[in-house]
Amino acid sequence: MAGDSDIADDGHGKSAQQAPPASSMFVVNLRINLLLAAITVLSFATRMWRLQDPQEVVFDEIHFGKFASMYLKGVFFFDVHPPLGKLLIALMGHLGGYDGSFDFSRIGAEYPCLFPIGYLRILPAVCGSLLCPLSYLVLAELGFHQHTAVLAAFLILTDNSLLVQSRFILIDSLLLFSLLCMVLFLLKFVKHNTSLPFSMLRAAWGLMLSLSITASISIKYSGLFTLSLVYLVLLYYLWRIVIDKTNTLTDVAGHLSVYFIYFVLVPVVLYCSLFYIHLSLLTKSGPHDGRMSSAFQASLEGGLAKIAQGQPKEVAYGSQITLRSTHGTPCWLHSHPEPYPVRYSDNRGSSAQQQVTCYTFKDINNWWIVVDKDAESVEDQRSTAPVKNGDVIQLVHGVTGRSLNSHDVAAPMTPNCMEVSCYIDYNISSTPQTLWRVELLNSDQTNDTWHAIDSKLRLVHVTTSQALKFTGQQLAEWGFFQFEVATDRIHQQEATVWNVEEHRLSSVDGQHTVPSDIWNPGKLGFWEKFAEVQFKMLSANQEVTQEHQYSSSPMEWPTMQRGVAYWVSSTSNAQIHFLGNLLTWITGLFALFFLSVIFAVLSLRWRRGCQDLQPDEWERLILSVVLFVGGWTINLLPYLLMERTLFLHHYLPALVHLILAIPVTIELFYTHVLRSAIHRQVATALLLVWVTAVLLVFLRFAPLSYGHTDFTEDDVESLQWRESWGLIYQEDVT
């Protein structure tokens, strides 16, 4: 019967395929990769198990939990990382009903009973769980065998460091998720490199890659390392399009526009938009205001805006002011009665005049009085005219009554600069040199008049023609560990720029007066705020130099010389320690070496005319070396140049690239080195032993990852494979 067959007669004696029923357009064929599904389920199971334990603050939850609280309260905070990861965690807290009331005061602080800790930890756990299927998909997209992709997912699954970093209010798992997405979507995009510039499929993968690029640089700036490799690959494929003579100029222009839109324009717009959201949410003054400029602080509700509300705008003779350095560590020009030591530790002499420093806290000794150049004392000051650009003034310290002075004496910490002091008349030949010329750097915005908060200025010492400078050098104990102030002959530098923050003006009879032209907090524009935040974030990274018990150097990371104690129970020896799977880490180093050797040997053989690989196999090998060997290298080398405090978790992006190199190397070894069946059988047996060992190491250290086991002293000693790991045993806990 015709109705029983897909083939029917068309009336001309020819058979034709029967048209599908109308309902078939709503039929979806579903294919499930059971291996990938199983890996994903296992990954979620390990990351989600007992996610709410411990119900105490763990390691950097003290920071990222606090940032979430500040978002929810609208309080400004400063952090060296871009806002996306923190915004997403704050959003999860909001969805869980969190109001930002918990203060995250210390590691080990107990969360309240109704605290939605699960909501705050769930997003990092989800992203950490997705690393396993993503690693599978990356290798599958490169064209490696399914067994190779499964092995990559297994190694990600059984690494204890990736497990730990995925279970708490931290942003590293979000970064790793975005980096693997970026690599996967890169491979998807370049796979369609020969498609039409505006094909739908290519556009879809381009958009996904663009979003993952934005996420990578908007969570942590360390995402830039992998991003540089991604851009290198994109430029290579773009160059292939440009030099392909079969492409018309129109096609090339279309490809160029696609690359520019997706990989420059969209990431930049989205990155700036995230900061717009960030700054729009944080409108209230908070504990981190002091890091920002006076104008930035004054744009926030409360804080400096409240203090400075209604203060005189124009700085005049007789004004009482505080002067703040606009560069580096926030501090204010300061003096106190103590003199410089007669001799420094290097046996150089000083003037023994009154110390002038830069102090990082607001203090009564930060106040100075603006006095006319001809006045012999504050009492002689009669004019209250505004100070203009180029005027010569004296600054008298408000508490001690001594004038700001400089002379040809080497500064205590930077001998190439001159000492700054407050002049003490010792009745000797040393004469006061207390005149300073006001140079307004933005005088066009203030009508050539010195304004509080808004004016940026240099104070140039008239006698020596050197500019007042915050050197950033910390003084010794004799200077109360405050920061050095000196004068420098080089004027054009950020360290010589100051601004008035607080300002009062009294009349000649000592009565407080408020001029008609008073200062009111203005609305600092987004781009001004954005530029300042960017500069502060990039410079603050290099200021993180405090010693820490668990800090480590990049040279110690590949072999896991040191771990990090994340949490220790106050009632038992249960603890969470950041350690990876040592067997995987060491194997990865060998894999990187052998992958590089295999690539070098095959390249030499190709140069000698040996055709070991087909063109698509060469492309896969080159991409593997660039993404995995190059990815590990570029995520490690920059840290060798940094002088900031570093921890083992900074190695995680490099670690992911290293782990993916292991199964790739194994497959290449099987394919190009092992020629006989017996060799492959022996290698397979050894591989199974190694995989079992990796699993056993993971299980052995799992109690340190979950923090649910009360260890005995023998337990701690058995887990301390390296003395430098610093596992903790408390004898006095009950």
N, C-alpha and C positions, 0 to 999 in steps of 0.2 A: 504493500500500500504506500501511496505517496506520502501519506501523513506519518508513516513510520520511518521515513528516510530523510536525510538531509539533502538528498539529490532528487530533483523533480524535472520532468520534461518541460521544455520551454515552448512546446507547441510546434516546433520545427524539426522535431526528431532529435534535437540536441538536449543533452542534460545540462542543467544549470543548478548552481548551489542555491538552496532555498534561503530566502531572507530570514534573518533571525527575528524572533518575536519581539514586539515593541518593548516588552518588559525587560529584555536583556540589557538595555542601557543602564538599568539600576542594579545589575549584578556586579558584585565586587569579588574578584579572586584574591584570596588571602593566602600568602605563603609565610610560614613561620620558621625561622632558623632556630631549631631547638637548642643547639649549642650556645648560640648567642643569648637566647632567653635564659638558659640555665646559668650562664655566667652572670647575667644581669641580676637574677634572683639572688645568687650567692653574694654578689657584691652588696646589694641592698641589705641582705641579712646581716652581714658582718658590720656594716656601718651603722645600722639602725638599732642593733641589739643593745639594750640598756642605755639608750641615748641620753636619758635624763640623769644618769649616774656619772660622776658624783654630783650631788646637788649642792655643789660649792663652786666658787670661782676658780677656774683652771687657767693658769699661765696668762696669755695675752687676752683672755676674756676680760681681764681688768681694764684693758684699753678699748677693745672693740665693743664690749658690752656697754661701757661708759659712753662711747660715741653714739650708740643706738639710743641711749637715754637722752643724750643732749639733742639729737634730732627730734625726738618726740616732745621735748620741752621747748624747742626752738632756740636753744642756747648755743652761741657760737663756740666752736672748738677748732683747734689747729691740729693737723696730722700730716705726716710726710707722704701719705698715700692718697691717690685720687679717690673720689667719693663713691663710685658705683657699688663696690662690695659692701660698704657700710650703709649705704642707702637701702640696699636690698635686705640686709639683716634688720634694719630699723623697720622696714615695711612688714617683715614677718612678725616682729614684736608687736607692731600696731594691730595686725590681724589677730594676734593672740590676746589682745586686750591689755597689753602692757602700757603703762602711762609714763614710764621713765623715772619712777620714784626711787628705784634701787640705785645705790651709789657706787657699787663695784669698788669698794675702798681698798681691798687687799686680796691677794691670792689666798684661797681657803675660806673666804667669807661665805657663810651659809646663805643660800637663797631662801626667801620666805616661802611658806607653804603653798601659796597660790601663785607663785611666780611662774610665768609660762616659759620655762627653760626649754621645753621641747620645741616651741615655735622659733626661738632664737637659734637653736642648734640645727634645725631641720634642713635649712638651705645648704649650709656647708656639707652636711651628710649626704644630701641628694647629689650635689655636684661631685663629691668624692666617690659616690657609688657609680656614677656614670663614667668615671675614668676607665673602668674595665671594658664595657662595651665599646667605648670610643677607641681604645687602643686596638681592639679587635678590628674595628671598621677601618682604621688607618692602614693597618697592614694588609687587610683584604683589598682595600682600594689600590694599594701599591701593586697588587697582583701576586702576593705571596700565598702559599698553600694555607688551607684552612687550619691545619695543625699548627702552623707557625703563628697565625693570628690568635688561636686559642692559648698558646703558650704565653704570648704577650699579655693577654688579659689575666692569665693565671698569676704571672709575676707581679702585675699591678695589684691584684687581689691580695697576695700574700706578703706584701711589703708593710711592715709594722709602722713605719714612719708615715706613709700615706694614710693608713688606717687612723692613727692618732690625730693627724692634722685635719681629718674629715669630721671629727665628732664633737667639735667645740665651736664656740663663737669666734671663729678665725676666718680669714679671707683667702688663705692659700689654696684651698681646694677649689674655690671659685676661679682663681687665676689659672690653675692647672686645667680645669674644665674648659675655660675659654681658649687656652693655648692648644689643647688637643683638637677642639672644634676648628680652630684656625688652620691647623695642619690638614685636617680632614677636608674642609671646604676648599682649601688650596688645591688639593689633589683632584677634587671634583671639578673645580673651575678649569684647571689647566688641561684636564681630560677633554674638555670641549673647546680647546684653544683655537682649533681650526674652524669652529662653527661661525656662522654669521655674527657680526658684532652684537646685534640686538636680538638674538634668538632667545626664546622664553626660558629654556633650560639653563643656558649660560647665564642669563640675567638672574635667575633664581639663585644659582650657586654663587654668583658674584655678590649678590646682596647678603647672603648668609656669611660669606667671607668678610664682607665689610663690617657686618655687625660683630663678628667675633674679633676682628681687629680692634674695633672700638672698645669692646669689653676688656681685651687684654691690656690695653694701655690705660683703662679707666679704673682698674682694680688695684694694680701695682705697677710702678714704672719699670720693674724688672721684666715685665712683659715685652718691653722694647727689644730685649736681646733676641728672643725667638722671632719677633716681628721683623727684625732686620734680615733674618734668613728668608722669611716669607717674601719680603720685598725683593730680595736678590733673585729668588726663583721667578717671581712675577716679571721682573725686568728681563730675565733670560728669555722667557716665553714671548714677551712683547717684542724683543729684538728679533726673534725668529719670524714673527709676523711682518715686521718692518722690512727685513731683507728677503722675504719670499716674493719673488718677481711675479708670481701668479696673482698676488693681491693687487687690486687697483688702489689708486690714491684715496678714493672714497672709502674703500674697505679699511685701509690703514688709519685714516682719520677717524672712522667709526670706532675701531679698536682703541685708539689713543683716548678718545673721549670716554669710552667705557671704563678704561683703567683709571683715568683721572677722577671720574665721578665716584666710582666705587671705592677706590683705594686712597684717595686724597680728600675729596670734598666731603663725602658722607662721614668718614671717621672724624674729621675736624669739626664739622657741624654738630655731630652727636656728642663729641667730647666737650665742646663748649656748652652745649645744652645741659649736660649733666652738672657742670659747675654752676650754671644758672639756677637749676633746681636746688643744688646744695646751698648756695648763698641766699636764695629766696627763703629757704626754710630756717636758716640760722640768723635770726634778726635781733636776738637779745644778747646783751653783754654777758660774758662768761669768764672762766678762769684762764683762758688762753689769749685773752685780748692783748696782753702785754707784748706778744710777739709781733703784733701788727702795728702799722704806722698810726700816728695820732689821728690822722684824718679817717682811717679805717675804723678805729675804735669809736670815734665820735659819731660814725654813721649807725652804730648799734644802739638799741634801746637800753638805757641805764648806763652804768659805768662812767666812762669819761664824758659821754654825752650829757649825763646828768650833772657831773662835776663842773664841766665847762659851760653849761647852759647859762647864758647871760653874762659871761665874762667879757672884758673888753676885747675887741677884735684887734685894734691897732696897738702894737707895742710902742710905748712912749718912754721918754726919760722919766725915771721914777718908778717904772714898772717893776713888779716882782714876778719873776718867771722861773720855770723849770725848763732846762734844755735837754732834749732827748736825742741820742744818736739814732740816725735812720738806718744804720748799717749793722748787720750781724746781730749779736746778742743784744736784746733790748736793755738799754741802761740809760741813766741820767747823769749829767755832769754834777759832780759831788765834791764836797770838801769836808774835812773835819780837823780839829785842832792839832792832831799829831803831825810832826814834821817828818820829812824824809830822813832815813838813817844817814849818819855822817859818811859811812862807807857801806857799799853793797858787798855781796858775797864774793864778787870777782875783784874786790879791792879798789874799785873805782869810787871816787868821791862824789858827793851830791852837794846841793846848795843848802841842805838842812832847812829849807823853807817848808811852809805848810803844804801837806799833801793835797793834790787834786786827782780825783779818780773818776771812774764811771761806775755807778752803783746800780745793781739790777733790781733794786726795790725802791718804791716811793718812800721818801724820807724827808724830814724837815731840813736836813743838810743839803738837799738838792736845790734849795731856793737861792736865787741870785737877784740882785737889784741892778737895773740899767741906769748908769750914771753918765752924765756929760763928760767929755774928755777933759774939760778945764776944771771940773769940780774937784776940790781937794778931799771931800768926804761926802757921804750921803746927805748930811745936813746942809751942805752947800748947794745941793741940787735944787734949782728953782723952776726950771722949764719943765712943762709936761707935753711938749710938742712930740708928735709921732716921729719915730726913728725911720729915716729914709735909707734907701740903697746907697752904699758908699759912705755913710756916716761913720765917724770914729767915736767909739764909746769906751767906757770902762764897765766891768762887771764886778760887783762887790758881793762877797758871800754873805748871805742874809744872817747867819748865826754868828760867825766869828768877826764879820765886819772887815775882812781883808780882801784886797783886790786880786782878780785873776791876773797872773803874771807869767811871763816866759823869758828865757835868757839863754845864753850860749853855754848851757850845761847839758851833758848827755842825759837822755831819759833813762830811767832805771832798767827797763826790759828791752828797749830798742835803742841802742846807743847811737844809731844813725839819725835819730830824731832828737829834738830838744825837749828838755824837761818843762812841764807846766806846773805851776805852784800858785799858792796865794802868798803875796808878799808880806814878809815879816821884817820890820825895821830893826836889824841887829846893831844899828849905829856903827856900821862898818862901810867900806867903800862900795858895796853892792847897792846899786840904785834901782828903784822900781821901774819896770818896763811893762806898764799895765794898759796900754792902749791897743784896741782891737778894731779893725775895720769890718763893717757888716757888708757882706756880698750876698744879695738875694738872687737865687738861681732862677726863680720864677717871678721876677719882679713885674713882668708884663701882665700877670694875672692879679696882682695886688696894687696896681697903680704906683709902683715904686716905693710902697710903704711896707714896713715889716709887720706881718700879721701873725697872730697866734694860730697855731695848728697848721694853717694853710701854707705859710711861707717855708721854703727850704733855703737854708743859708749856710755860708761858710764864714767863720770868724778868722780873719787874717791878722796875725800879730804885726803891728806897724813897724816895730824896730827890726825884726828879723825877716819879715815878709814870708813867714811860714804859717800854714793853716792848722787850726786846732783839729786834732785827729783822735778818734777812738781806735787804738791799735789792736784790740782784741786779746792782748797779752795779759795774763792774770798775775797780779802782784804777789809777793811772798807774804808771810805771816805779818810782817811789819805793816803791810798795806791792807790787812784784814781780808786778803784774798779777793779784793775788788779788782777792777780792770784798769789798765793803764790808760792815761790820757797824755798825749804829747803834741808837739807841732812838727809838721813835715813840710819840706820845701816843695814837694809835689802836691799841688792843689787839686788837680783833676782826678779825684778818686772818691768812691762812695763813702769811705771811712771818714771823710772830712765834712760830711753833710749833717746838719742838725736842724731841729725845729723846736719851736716853743710849744709845750704841751699845756701846762696850766699857767694862768696869767691873772695877776691882780694889779690894780693901779690905785695908788693913794695920792692925795693932794699934798702939797708942801707942808700943810699943818698936820699931816698924819691921818686925816680923816679919809675913810674909804669912799671913793667916788666911782660911779659907773657912767662912762661916757655914753653919748647917745648912740654911737656906732658900736653895738655889742655883737658878740659872736653867737650864732645859732647853728645847731647841728644841721649840716646839709645832707643831701642824698648823694653819696658817692656813687658814680655810675658803675654799671656792671663790669665794663671792660677795665676800668681802673682797679676795681676789686680783684677781678680775675688775674690781671697782670701781677698784682702784688702777691696774691696767694701762690701763683706759679713760682715766682722768684723765691718766696720764703720756703716753699716745699723743697725746691731743688737745693737750696743752700743749707736747709736744716738737716738734710740727710748726712752731710759731712760733719755736722756738729754732734752726732750721736757717737761719742767717744768714751763714755763711761766704762770703767772696768766692770765685768760681770763674772760671777763664779763659773757660769756655764757658757761663756762666749768662746768662740773658736776661730781659727784661721781657715781660709779656703783650702790650704794645703792639707788640712786634717780631715776635710769632709769626705773625699772619695773612699778612704779606708775607715771612716767612722771612728776617729780617735776620741771624740767626745760626744756625749749626748746632752740632753737638756732635761732637768727635772721640772715637769709641768705641774705636778700636784702631789702632795703627801698628806695622808689622813692624819688628823690630830689625835685620833683614838686608837690607831693600829699602824702597822707597817705597810698597809695598802698604799700604792703609789702609782702615778702615771709618769713614765719616762719616755722621752722622745728618742727612739732608736729605730733604725731600719732593719731589714733582713740582711745581715752581714754577708751571708753566702751569695745572695743576689748582687749585692753591691760589688763584691770582689770579682765575681764572675763577669759583671758588666765591664770592668776595666780590661779584662782579657778580651772580651768581645769587641770592644772598641779597637784594640790593637790588631786583632786578627781581621776585623772588617777592613781596616785601613790597609793591611798587608794584602788581602785578597784583591782589593781595588787596585792597589799599586801593581801587583803582578799581572792582573788581567789587562791593565792599561799598557804595560810594557809589551805584553804579547800582542795586543792589538796594533801597537806601533810597528811591530815586527811582521805584521801581516796575518797573524793567527786570528781566525774568526770564532772565538769561543762563545760569543753572545750575539743574539739577534738585536736589531736596533731597539726594539721595545724592552729587551732585557737590559741593555746598556742604560736606557733612560731610567729604568727602575733602580738599577744599582747606583747610578749617580744621585738620584733623588734620596736614596737611603743614606748614602754617605753624607750628603749635604745636611739632611734633616736630623740625623741621629748622631753622627760623629761631630758634625758642625754644630748641631744644637747643644750637645753636651759641652763642647769647647766654649762656645760664645756665651753660655749661661754660667760658666765658671770663671773664665779669664777676667772679666771686668771687676770681680770682687778682689782679685789679687792687687788691683790698683787702688782700692778703697782703704781709707784710714779710719773708718767708722767701726763701731762695735758690731760684730757679726755672730750669727748663730747657725746651727746645723740646718735649721729649716729653710735657710736661704738657698740651700743646695737642691731643693725639691724640683724646680723646673729642669735643672740639668739631669737630675736623677731619672725623670720620666723619659728623657731622650736616651739615656744610658740603658734603661730597662728595655726599651723597644729595639735597641741594637742587638740584644742577646738573641732573640729568636731569628732575627734577620741573618745574623752571622751563622747560626746553626744551620739554617736552610742552605745558605751559600756553601757552607762547608760540606754538607751532604751532596750538593749538586756538582761542585767543581773540584773537590779534594778527594772525597771517598769514591773510588771507582768500582771496587768489587762489592759483591753482595755480602760477603762475610764481614768486611770492614763496616758496612752499614749496619749489620746486625749487632756487632759489638758496640758501635756508637749508640745505637738505639737503647741497648741494655744500660750503658753508662748514663745516657740521658734520663732514663726512668729512675735510676738511683739518685741522680742529681735532683730531679724534680721532687722525689720523695724527701730528700734532705731539706730542700727549700721549704716544703710544707711543714716538716718537723720543726725547723728553726722558727717559722712563723708561729706555730702553736706553742712552742716553748716560751716565746716572749710575749704572747698574747695577754697574759695577766698584767704585764707592765703597760700594755696599750689600753686596757679597759679599766684598770685600777680597782678590780673587784676582789682581789685576793690579799689576805693578810699574810705577809711573808714572815718566815722565821729568819734568823741570822744566817743559817745554812742556805736557805733559799736565795737570799740576796747575794751571798758569796758565789753560788753556783751560776747565777745570771750575770755576774760581773766578769764578762769575758775579757774585758780590758780594764785595768785599774783606773784609767782616766775617765771612765764612764760616769763615775760618781753616783752610783746607786746609794740609797739612804737606808740606814737601819737605825731606828730609835729604840734605845734600851729602856727608856723611862715611860713608854706608853703602856696602858693597861688594856 
